[in-house]
Amino acid sequence: MSLPSEKEEVFYFEEIPVQDEENDTTEKTYTLSACPATYDSNLPAKRGGATLTPVTSEGKTLLYLIGGANRAAEAFNDVHVFDYDKKRWTQASPQDNSAFEPRSGHTSIAIGACIYVFGGANLREGKVYNDLHILNTDTMEWTSPCADGDIPPPRSSHIAVALPQGMLIFGGSSPLVGGMNDTFLLTSKDGHFTWKSIASPEAATLAKRELHSACVLNNLVYICGGRLESGELCDELSILDTGTIL
């Protein structure tokens, strides 16, 4: 079997600690290592704007690659699963996959065995989404629950993080309204989903943006970078204290 002319690999960061003391201030080294997949597996097509979400079930963690688009603006709605132990990709076949339309620029978070996917865009078809889809990785089935409350406007290139209260989204953009700096929280109770617009003085002071990144640590949401409405890229790091707004 011949190998592809262009290798498609998974990379991971590894921290190599110099000391293991609590107050150690010694500089640490970080390395970027290649993790080549086996070529007899189903490698995903090259793409951008996809999401890669880790899900741990029964003691094993798998990575789920969802959606994305290629340089020809062809969007995907496929799901690929990477098994790090086996260094192997497989393509999943979720039930009701047609309900999840092809897109890129969406967000995905994991809560338990379920992946919550929100928003995104299909530039070729001129569509921008504000729908919610949930992939149950145990049953490999898509559901598209209806949510009420303060429904966020359609958007892509936003951020989403998982909090104890639910899923928080911030920012993004849409061809209809441009950049955004609004904040919404999705909560669930007894299978009923509700969106709530969050009045956040901290977020309101941030310039409207897309393509930013975020993570959550100790209920603090760290938001970094992004592209502003002017097209300028920013390098600021902002912190949103969810304890003061939720």
PyMOL commands that set and color helices and strands:
alter all, ss='L'
color gray80, all
select helices_A, chain A and resi 97-99+201-204+242-244
alter helices_A, ss='H'
color red, helices_A
select strands_A, chain A and resi 9-16+29-36+51-57+60-69+75-83+88-91+107-111+114-122+127-136+141-143+147-149+159-163+166-174+178-189+192-197+209-210+213-217+220-224+227-228+237-241
alter strands_A, ss='S'
color yellow, strands_A
deselect
rebuild
show_as cartoon
